[in-house]
């Protein structure tokens, strides 16, 4: 566990958004200092577009520095898979400090998982620490549990959520807000039992390339009994694409390893690909049917919970990755063990 005053690395292991939107980045650093009492430390590539080898060097330097006690990603991106071949596992295994990120950072979370290092799925600094409305209570509570207190935290469903976005290139991004909508709520499938296990998974559009290249994929038996975290991004893949990606998981023998699956509230609109509010739930419904179709073919006994507030949604819970969670289908509760 960390203590106030500890130094934490703030890195851009995928897209260097601080290079394009420095004001948004600065606010996120202020909130790390003022609201969490941490001392953020930037590295050479935090604010600079750089090569995969350079970003890997910063990751290794952060893990090799004993004064750094946690590592945060500023945001995701789309090429982190090219960073992984340049990483030496030694400093990560020697000092397995927590890493926080999601989206394209699924690549690094999986890489760490394969080397026995747990992390946390969620909380990109520029997304969740820069909003004019402040740090959301779900992010704050789960981040404090992960960093400072440990213990068990119930991952409660949100009554309202937000999925519209502000353009960081517009000054209103630092002062404005987006509308809250009624949450689509959770849908339980195959409930009636309790599953506890360590977690694995992440953003589907990042997991699928990992399987395609075949690096840092362990034998299927190593995933047995794990809880699958599954969510999609602002790319908004079609239901057909989601089914086909999960079918590939099934053909590898992966889907049958997971007794429980948590599916994040699917993002159904994006800044540069907006969708009318009245059409968004249909997208989520179609995605749910695609997931159910895949599991019906490869693991019909799985317990699946849709509409969990993690991943590309707001509010967002920061969930253990490689750590443990409990899905109680009888009580209809989800608990993270930090």
Secondary structure, DSSP 4 states (H G I P E B T S, - for coil): ---TT-EEEEE-SS--HHHH-HHHHHHHHHHHHHHH--EEEE-TTTTS---HHHHHHHHHHHHH-TTEEEEEES---S-GGGTGGG--THHHHHT--EEEE-GGGHHHHHHHHHTT--EEE---HHHHS--TT-S-HHHHHHHHIIIII-SEEE-PPPSEEB-----TTSGGGGT-----EE----EEES-SSEEEEEEEEEEHHHHHHHHHHT-S---GGGGTTPEEEEE--TT---HHHHHHHHHHHHHTT-GGG-SEEEEEPPP--BTTB---HHHHHHHHHHHHHHHHHHHHHH-TT-EEEEEES-SSSBS---EEESSEEEEETTTTEEEEE-
